[in-house]
Amino acid sequence: MSADPPEPAAVCAVGPGPAGEAGSPAALAVGGAPDGAAVAAGPSRHVLGRGDAPIVVVEYGDFECPYCARTAPVLRELVESSAGQVKLVFRHFPVFDVHPYALTAALAAEAAGAHGRFWDMHDLLFARQDRLADKFLRAYATSLGIDGDLVVGEAAQPFGDAVEADYARGIEQGVRGTPTVYINGVPYRGRTEIAPLRKAANLSLHRRRRPPWSRG
């Protein structure tokens, strides 16, 4: 008797969703590459975990996406409970056609990153997702010891290239919604919950350690 396929994760979709509504949340398989096809991780600015961790989890996320907010603490737990085996790379993929604050939030996170506080801002933005207007972004920055005016408006615009580069890379890899997760370059297509993520990470590590001639 064959096992049931993993239930796909819910995502905030780019463009028309299944009901024809732009950006409507859809139960889509995450990642755009064909099943089992690996994509290169590429250079990474924002890494949580040990730099030499053998399991690389890449997330394309949107700070206004509710599914990303639910996924964020799970991915952090995955890293922190892995004994140095897993690192998380975050890339911006603002679904700005339906999330009006996604882009400015991404810019604020990048600006905070310039002061060494990317992950702190990342956590604040997801925890307070219903408050992403500029006045709140300023307040979050201030709470992190950063001048609030440095993360909004004209001051944040120079970080647009970094956000755009992440987004373009996501489109190139076939990303169509958030969160999209890759584990060692392979699209993760299950629920973004700790147990199935751990299982997928362990399988990825096991596969990586097998000699090439033994891989199916």
C-alpha positions in Angstrom: 0.0 0.0 0.0 1.6 3.3 -1.1 1.9 6.2 1.3 -0.2 9.2 0.7 1.6 12.1 -1.0 2.6 15.0 1.3 -0.1 17.6 1.7 1.1 20.8 0.0 1.6 24.0 1.9 -0.7 27.0 1.6 1.0 30.0 0.0 0.2 33.6 -1.0 0.2 33.3 -4.8 1.5 35.8 -7.3 -1.1 36.9 -9.8 -4.5 35.3 -10.2 -5.2 32.5 -7.6 -7.3 29.4 -8.3 -10.5 31.4 -7.7 -9.4 34.0 -10.3 -8.7 36.5 -7.6 -5.3 38.2 -7.8 -3.0 36.9 -5.2 -5.6 34.8 -3.4 -4.1 32.2 -1.0 -3.7 28.9 -2.8 -2.9 25.4 -1.7 0.0 25.1 -4.1 3.1 22.9 -4.1 5.9 25.2 -3.1 8.8 25.8 -5.4 8.8 26.1 -9.2 11.4 23.6 -10.2 10.3 20.1 -11.4 10.0 17.5 -8.6 13.5 16.5 -7.5 15.2 19.1 -9.6 17.8 21.0 -7.6 18.5 24.7 -8.0 21.7 26.4 -7.0 21.6 28.2 -3.6 23.6 31.1 -4.9 25.1 33.9 -2.8 23.3 34.7 0.4 23.1 37.9 2.5 20.9 36.7 5.3 21.9 33.4 6.9 20.6 32.1 10.2 22.8 29.2 11.6 26.3 28.0 11.1 27.9 29.0 7.8 29.2 25.5 7.2 25.9 23.7 8.0 25.5 20.8 5.5 21.7 21.4 5.1 20.8 24.7 3.4 17.2 25.8 3.7 16.3 28.7 1.4 13.0 30.5 2.0 11.5 33.1 -0.4 9.2 35.1 1.9 6.9 38.2 2.1 6.6 40.0 5.4 2.9 40.6 4.8 2.1 37.0 3.9 0.3 35.2 6.8 1.6 31.8 5.8 5.2 33.2 6.0 4.4 34.6 9.5 3.4 31.1 10.6 6.4 29.5 8.9 9.0 31.9 10.4 9.2 30.4 13.9 9.1 26.9 12.6 12.1 27.5 10.4 13.9 29.1 13.3 13.2 26.1 15.4 14.4 23.8 12.6 17.8 25.7 12.6 18.1 26.0 16.4 17.3 22.4 17.1 19.6 21.0 14.4 22.9 21.0 16.4 24.5 23.1 13.6 23.3 20.9 10.8 20.8 23.4 9.2 21.2 27.0 8.1 18.4 29.2 6.8 18.8 31.6 4.0 16.0 34.2 3.6 15.3 35.9 0.3 12.7 38.6 -0.4 9.7 37.8 -2.6 7.2 40.6 -1.9 3.8 39.9 -3.4 3.2 43.6 -3.8 0.2 43.3 -6.1 -1.9 42.2 -3.0 0.3 43.2 -0.1 0.7 47.0 0.0 3.3 47.0 2.8 5.4 44.0 1.6 7.9 46.0 -0.3 8.5 48.8 2.3 8.8 46.1 5.0 11.4 44.3 2.9 13.3 47.6 2.5 13.1 48.2 6.2 14.5 44.7 6.9 17.4 45.3 4.5 18.1 48.7 6.1 18.1 47.1 9.6 20.5 44.5 8.1 23.0 47.2 7.3 23.2 47.7 11.1 23.5 44.0 11.8 19.9 43.6 12.9 18.2 41.9 9.9 17.0 38.8 11.8 15.7 41.0 14.7 13.7 43.1 12.3 12.6 39.9 10.4 11.1 38.5 13.6 9.4 41.8 14.6 7.8 42.3 11.1 6.3 38.8 11.2 5.2 39.1 14.8 3.5 42.4 14.1 2.4 41.8 10.6 -0.8 43.8 10.9 1.2 47.0 11.7 3.6 47.6 8.8 3.0 51.3 8.0 6.0 53.6 8.1 5.3 54.8 11.6 5.5 51.3 12.9 8.6 50.5 10.9 10.3 53.5 12.5 9.2 52.3 15.9 10.6 48.8 15.3 13.9 50.2 14.2 14.1 52.5 17.2 13.5 49.5 19.5 16.5 47.9 17.9 18.7 50.9 18.5 18.5 52.2 14.9 17.4 55.7 13.9 13.8 55.1 12.7 14.3 57.5 9.7 16.9 55.2 8.3 14.5 52.3 7.5 11.8 54.2 5.6 11.3 56.6 2.7 14.3 57.9 0.7 16.8 56.5 3.2 15.6 52.9 2.5 15.5 53.2 -1.3 19.2 52.2 -1.9 18.2 48.8 -0.6 15.7 48.3 -3.4 18.3 46.7 -5.7 18.9 43.9 -3.1 15.2 43.2 -2.8 14.7 43.3 -6.6 17.6 40.9 -7.0 16.0 38.4 -4.6 12.7 38.7 -6.4 14.2 38.3 -9.9 16.1 35.2 -8.7 12.9 33.8 -7.4 11.1 34.4 -10.7 14.0 32.8 -12.5 13.6 29.7 -10.3 9.9 29.5 -10.9 8.7 30.9 -7.5 5.0 31.7 -7.7 4.1 32.3 -4.1 5.2 32.6 -0.5 6.6 30.9 1.4 8.6 28.9 -1.1 11.2 26.6 0.5 14.1 24.7 -0.9 16.2 22.2 1.0 19.6 21.7 -0.4 18.3 23.1 -3.7 15.3 20.8 -4.0 11.8 22.2 -3.7 10.1 21.2 -0.4 6.5 20.3 -1.1 5.1 19.5 2.3 3.5 21.3 5.1 5.7 23.9 6.8 5.6 22.2 10.1 8.5 21.1 12.2 8.1 17.3 11.9 7.9 17.0 8.1 10.6 19.7 7.6 12.9 17.7 9.9 12.2 14.6 8.0 12.9 16.3 4.6 16.1 17.8 6.0 17.3 14.5 7.3 16.5 12.8 4.0 18.4 15.5 2.2 21.5 15.0 4.3 21.3 11.2 3.9 21.1 11.6 0.2 24.0 14.0 0.1 26.2 11.6 2.0 25.4 8.6 -0.3 27.9 8.0 -3.1 26.7 9.2 -6.5 26.5 5.7 -8.0 24.0 4.6 -5.3 21.5 7.4 -5.8 18.2 6.5 -7.4 
